Amino acid sequence: MMVRHEERITTSETAVIITNFLLGTGILTLPRTSVDEVGTPDVWITLILGGLIALLAAIIMVKLSHQYPDKTFYEYNQDIIGKWIGSLISLFFVSYLLAHSGFQVRSMLEIIRFFLLEGTPRWAIVMIFLWVGLYLIVGGLSSIARLFQIVLPITFILFLLVVFMGIGIFDVDNMRPVLGKGIGPVLKGIKVTALSFSGIEIILILMPFMYQPRKAIHTVVIGIAIPLLFYMITVVMVIGALSIDGVVSRTWPTIDLMRSFEIPGLIFERFESLLLVIWIMQLFSNFTISYFAAAVGLSQLLKRRMEPILFGLLPVIYLIAMTPKNINQLFQMGDLIGNSAIFLVGLIPLMLLVISKVRRRKFEKN
């Protein structure tokens, strides 16, 4: 599919989309999952290593896409490994994106029902979320990018404001000792922190939509650096305030941090409400871009217009979101999606890049 000119997006818009896609439930759950795996306050070191691994994977994907500048991943993988295997990989990628989309919708539902709208029917919350997302996506990628450019600065300002209000209960002793148990625990947690950057694979879909695809490496560097900063601040503040033991025992430790302090004299007391508002917007961003990317994939595979596919996928996402019976099954679903990302983000692009390079060299020799 040749990309229409009006659907082109700028380098900054691409960076904003990547950043929003990486910032999902990770802010709310990463402190617990990473501390549970590492077992020491050195999670911030593990985060840096995980970010570097994600950046390496992103550069591989950019190098691969540079060889097919006007095609998405769904199209050029068939050029590299054949129509049937390529179509199978594309279907797997679409399924992954749909699962990702459903997971974000269900995470939003759990957060809203637990903290904001207890007793509200699940279908009522989810359907509003789905239909608003569909309305946005029908407007095209440019509309999505413009909304994300509004959401990200609001997220950044409110997040820093709320998090640093808790500086009074931060205890630096909870961050010590650094590398007290050696480098082993740090390395053990790399998988968890690297998976918190799952979503970087969206660059495989976005590159043919860019005005300047040659700047894609700068784009992914920015797109990873901003979430890394968010994650670092969150992990340090949550561990420093709640301690290692306190973090592991909580389902949503970041929200519990916001509920752990009061500032006398302020009319507004529920600071976690601010965090919930911005993170519902981030979950919406995650949902819409993964929904869009899945619809693009099916549209190109079936060679059909995208609008009917968008409507057809809506009940599919609803059913995926409603599949987990409880919060534990939701987290298990998240782990499954994350493990699938290892295959999609790490192995397949690298394999395709190697095959593409080998074929090109053979062609040049002949």
C-alpha positions in Angstrom: 0.0 0.0 0.0 1.5 3.3 -1.1 1.0 5.8 1.7 -1.2 8.8 0.9 0.5 12.1 1.2 -2.0 13.5 3.7 -1.3 10.6 6.0 2.4 11.5 6.4 3.6 12.4 9.9 6.6 14.5 11.0 9.6 13.2 13.0 8.3 14.8 16.2 4.9 13.3 15.8 6.4 9.9 15.3 8.5 10.3 18.4 5.4 11.3 20.4 3.5 8.3 19.1 6.3 5.9 20.1 6.6 7.5 23.6 2.8 7.3 24.2 2.8 3.7 23.1 5.6 2.7 25.5 3.9 4.5 28.4 1.1 2.2 29.4 0.4 0.1 32.5 4.1 -0.1 33.1 4.2 3.0 35.2 1.6 1.5 37.5 3.0 -2.0 37.7 6.7 -1.9 36.8 7.9 -1.1 40.3 6.3 -4.3 41.6 7.2 -6.6 38.8 10.8 -5.4 38.6 11.4 -5.4 42.3 9.8 -8.9 42.6 12.4 -10.1 40.0 15.5 -8.2 41.2 14.9 -8.3 44.9 17.2 -5.3 45.6 16.9 -1.5 45.2 19.1 -1.7 42.1 16.1 -1.8 39.8 17.2 1.6 38.3 20.4 0.0 37.0 18.4 -2.8 35.4 16.1 -0.3 33.8 19.0 1.4 32.1 20.2 -1.9 30.7 16.7 -2.8 29.6 16.4 0.5 27.8 19.7 0.0 26.0 18.5 -3.5 24.8 15.2 -1.9 23.6 17.2 0.7 21.7 19.4 -1.9 20.0 16.2 -3.8 18.9 14.7 -0.5 17.6 17.9 0.3 15.6 17.7 -3.2 14.0 14.0 -2.5 13.0 14.9 0.9 11.6 17.8 -0.6 9.5 15.4 -3.2 8.2 12.7 -0.8 7.3 15.2 1.6 5.6 15.6 -1.1 2.9 11.9 -0.9 2.0 11.0 2.8 2.5 7.5 2.8 1.1 6.3 -0.4 2.6 5.2 -1.5 6.1 6.4 -4.6 7.8 3.4 -6.5 6.6 4.4 -5.9 3.0 8.1 -6.2 2.9 8.4 -9.4 5.0 6.6 -11.2 2.1 9.3 -9.8 -0.2 12.0 -11.2 2.0 10.8 -14.7 3.0 7.9 -15.3 0.6 4.2 -14.7 0.6 3.0 -17.6 2.8 5.5 -17.4 5.6 5.4 -13.6 5.5 1.6 -13.7 5.7 1.8 -16.0 8.7 4.2 -13.7 10.5 2.0 -10.8 9.7 -1.1 -12.6 11.1 0.9 -13.3 14.3 1.9 -9.6 14.5 -1.7 -8.6 14.0 -2.8 -11.0 16.8 -0.1 -9.6 19.1 -1.4 -6.1 18.5 -5.0 -7.0 19.1 -4.0 -8.8 22.3 -2.0 -5.7 23.3 -5.0 -3.5 22.6 -7.4 -5.7 24.5 -5.0 -5.8 27.5 -4.9 -2.0 27.6 -8.7 -1.8 27.5 -9.0 -4.3 30.4 -6.3 -2.6 32.4 -8.2 0.7 32.1 -11.4 -1.1 33.2 -9.7 -2.6 36.3 -8.3 0.8 37.3 -11.5 2.7 36.7 -13.7 0.2 38.6 -11.3 -0.2 41.5 -10.5 3.5 42.1 -13.1 5.7 40.4 -16.4 4.0 39.3 -17.0 1.1 41.6 -20.1 -0.8 40.7 -20.5 0.6 37.2 -21.2 -2.2 34.6 -18.0 -3.3 32.9 -19.6 -3.2 29.4 -20.6 0.4 29.9 -17.0 1.6 30.6 -15.5 -0.5 27.9 -17.9 0.4 25.1 -17.4 4.1 25.7 -13.6 3.6 25.5 -13.9 1.5 22.4 -16.2 3.8 20.4 -14.2 6.9 21.2 -11.1 5.1 20.1 -12.8 4.0 16.9 -13.9 7.6 16.2 -10.3 8.8 16.6 -8.8 6.2 14.3 -11.3 6.7 11.5 -9.8 10.2 11.3 -6.5 8.7 10.3 -2.9 8.6 11.6 -2.6 12.4 11.5 -5.5 12.8 13.9 -4.0 10.2 16.3 -0.6 12.0 16.2 -2.2 15.4 17.0 -4.1 14.0 20.0 -1.0 12.4 21.3 0.8 15.7 21.1 -1.8 17.1 23.4 -1.8 14.2 25.8 2.0 13.8 26.3 2.8 17.3 27.7 -0.2 17.1 30.1 1.0 13.6 31.2 4.6 14.9 31.7 3.6 18.0 33.8 1.0 16.3 36.0 3.1 13.2 36.5 6.1 15.2 37.7 3.9 17.4 39.9 2.2 14.4 41.6 5.3 12.2 42.0 7.5 14.9 43.5 4.8 15.9 45.9 5.7 12.6 47.7 9.3 13.7 48.2 8.5 14.2 51.9 8.1 10.5 52.5 11.1 9.5 50.3 13.8 7.8 52.4 17.1 7.5 50.6 18.1 4.6 52.9 15.5 2.4 51.0 17.7 2.8 47.9 20.8 1.4 49.6 23.1 -0.4 49.3 23.9 0.0 45.6 24.9 -3.4 44.2 24.7 -4.8 47.7 24.2 -8.4 46.4 26.4 -7.9 43.4 25.5 -7.7 39.7 23.6 -11.0 39.6 20.2 -9.7 40.7 20.5 -6.7 38.3 21.1 -9.1 35.3 18.2 -11.3 36.4 15.8 -8.4 36.1 16.8 -7.3 32.6 14.1 -9.3 30.9 11.3 -7.6 32.9 12.6 -4.1 32.4 13.4 -4.7 28.7 9.8 -5.9 28.2 8.5 -2.7 29.7 9.7 -1.0 26.5 7.6 -3.4 24.4 5.8 -1.2 21.9 8.9 0.0 20.2 8.0 -2.4 17.3 5.4 0.2 16.2 8.2 1.8 14.2 7.9 -1.1 11.8 4.5 0.3 10.9 5.1 4.0 11.2 8.2 4.4 9.0 6.5 4.5 5.6 4.2 7.2 7.0 7.1 9.5 8.0 8.1 12.6 6.0 11.7 12.0 6.8 12.2 8.2 7.4 16.0 8.7 7.5 15.6 10.4 10.8 13.9 7.3 12.3 16.9 6.4 14.5 16.8 9.8 16.2 13.1 9.3 16.6 13.4 5.9 18.4 16.2 7.3 20.6 13.8 10.1 21.8 10.9 7.6 21.9 12.8 5.4 24.3 14.6 8.1 26.4 11.4 9.8 27.6 9.7 6.6 28.9 13.0 5.6 30.4 13.0 8.9 32.3 9.4 8.3 33.5 10.2 4.7 34.6 13.4 5.8 36.4 11.6 8.5 38.4 8.7 6.2 39.2 10.8 3.3 40.4 13.2 5.4 42.5 10.3 7.4 44.1 8.2 4.3 44.8 11.0 2.2 46.2 12.3 5.1 48.2 8.9 5.8 49.7 7.5 2.3 50.2 10.7 0.1 50.5 11.4 -3.1 48.7 9.0 -5.2 50.9 6.3 -2.5 50.6 6.4 -2.5 46.8 6.2 -6.2 46.3 3.1 -6.5 48.5 1.0 -4.0 46.4 -0.9 -4.5 43.1 -0.6 -0.9 42.0 2.4 0.5 44.0 2.6 3.8 42.1 -1.0 4.7 43.0 -0.5 3.6 46.6 2.4 6.0 46.7 0.1 8.9 45.8 -2.3 7.8 48.6 0.5 7.7 51.2 1.0 11.4 51.8 -1.0 14.5 52.5 -0.2 18.2 52.1 -2.0 20.2 54.7 -3.9 23.3 53.5 -4.7 22.1 50.0 -8.3 21.8 49.0 -7.4 18.9 46.7 -6.4 15.9 48.7 -6.8 12.8 46.4 -3.5 13.2 44.4 -3.9 9.7 42.9 -6.8 11.0 40.9 -4.5 13.2 38.9 -2.3 10.2 38.2 -5.3 8.1 37.2 -6.6 10.7 34.8 -3.3 11.0 32.9 -2.8 7.2 32.9 -6.2 6.6 31.5 -5.2 8.9 28.7 -2.0 6.9 28.2 -3.9 3.6 28.2 -6.2 5.1 25.6 -3.2 6.1 23.5 -1.8 2.5 23.8 -5.2 1.1 22.8 -5.7 3.3 19.7 -2.3 2.9 18.2 -2.2 -0.8 18.5 -5.8 -1.0 17.2 -4.7 1.2 14.2 -1.6 -0.9 13.5 -3.6 -4.2 13.6 -6.2 -2.7 11.2 -3.5 -1.6 8.8 -2.1 -5.1 8.8 -5.4 -6.8 8.0 -6.2 -4.2 5.4 -2.9 -4.9 3.6 -3.1 -8.7 4.0 -6.7 -8.9 2.7 -6.3 -6.0 0.3 -9.5 -4.3 1.6 -10.4 -0.9 2.7 -9.5 -0.1 6.3 -12.8 1.3 7.6 -14.8 -1.9 7.5 -11.9 -3.8 9.1 -11.9 -1.2 12.0 -15.5 -1.9 12.7 -15.0 -5.7 12.4 -12.1 -5.7 14.9 -14.1 -3.8 17.6 -16.0 -6.8 19.0 -12.8 -8.9 18.8 -10.9 -6.4 21.0 -13.9 -6.4 23.4 -13.9 -10.2 23.7 -10.1 -10.2 24.3 -10.5 -7.5 27.0 -13.2 -9.5 28.8 -11.3 -12.9 28.6 -9.3 -12.6 31.9 -11.6 -13.5 34.9 -9.7 -11.6 37.5 -6.6 -9.4 38.0 -4.2 -12.3 38.3 -5.3 -13.6 34.9 -4.9 -10.1 33.5 -1.3 -10.0 34.7 -0.7 -13.5 33.2 -2.1 -12.2 29.9 0.4 -9.3 30.1 3.3 -11.7 30.7 2.2 -13.7 27.7 2.1 -10.6 25.5 5.5 -9.5 26.8 7.1 -12.9 26.0 5.6 -12.8 22.5 7.3 -9.4 22.1 10.7 -11.1 22.6 10.0 -13.1 19.5 8.5 -10.2 17.5 10.8 -7.4 18.6 14.1 -9.3 19.0 14.2 -12.4 16.7 12.0 -11.8 13.6 13.4 -8.3 12.6 17.0 -9.5 13.1 16.3 -12.6 11.1 14.7 -10.6 8.3 17.5 -8.1 8.3 20.2 -10.8 7.9 18.2 -12.6 5.1 17.7 -9.3 3.3 21.4 -8.3 3.5 22.5 -11.7 2.2 20.1 -11.6 -0.7 21.1 -8.1 -1.6 24.8 -9.0 -1.6 24.1 -12.0 -3.9 22.1 -9.8 -6.2 24.9 -7.2 -6.4 27.5 -10.0 -7.1 25.4 -11.4 -10.0 
